[in-house]
Amino acid sequence: MKFAAIFALTISGASAFAPSMVSRSATSLDGAVVYYSTSTGNTETVAQYIADAAGGLDIVDIGDASDDEIKGFDGLIIGAPTWHTGADEQRSGTSWDDFLYDTLPNIELEGKNVAVFGMGDQEGYGDNYCDAAGELYDLFEAKGCKMFGLTSTDGYNHSDSKAERDGKFCGLMMDEDNQYDLSEDRAKAWVEQLKSEGFAF
């Protein structure tokens, strides 16, 4: 059976879940994991919603993940924080920065199933809503990954976003600041969509 890893990172919100530590070899495909990094917890919260909807996944900080552990999964669900997309480095202030600049350029991911979800604030940053998710989508697509999980922009109140692709979001976009009451249902619906698309859970 194929499984998925979720990488979840954020720089805003409140942490509600304690992480579990998981050790895994490069050849082990007998489980799924949630990788994240957070300052205060929004992406951790959403990652837990997705993990629960997918049947229950462990959560581990991306800073604790080795290359071999990452390559041991067929499917990767990537959680993007709200970050400074104009900065050259230290964009998120989390462990994601090291992964983006040191690990991602040197890791073989071709053929992996990848789905992206992002965090944003439509009211405070409506002109660049979830831009980081769009950047991550492009980076993983350039690595030869198979991209899944585009969603409708209906129900969102933003003016512009790098996460849009031909009128759709390049994954699941979440707003824990203004639409937190919709997050859990959105996560459940997205997981069902990924399953219907044949994503490698």
Secondary structure as UniProt FT lines:
FT   STRAND          4..10
FT   TURN            26..27
FT   STRAND          33..38
FT   HELIX           42..53
FT   TURN            54..55
FT   STRAND          58..61
FT   HELIX           62..64
FT   HELIX           67..71
FT   STRAND          75..80
FT   TURN            85..86
FT   HELIX           96..98
FT   HELIX           99..103
FT   HELIX           104..106
FT   TURN            110..111
FT   STRAND          113..119
FT   TURN            122..124
FT   HELIX           126..128
FT   TURN            129..130
FT   HELIX           131..142
FT   TURN            143..144
FT   STRAND          146..148
FT   STRAND          151..152
FT   TURN            154..155
FT   TURN            162..163
FT   STRAND          164..165
FT   TURN            166..167
FT   STRAND          168..169
FT   STRAND          171..174
FT   TURN            176..178
FT   HELIX           180..197
//
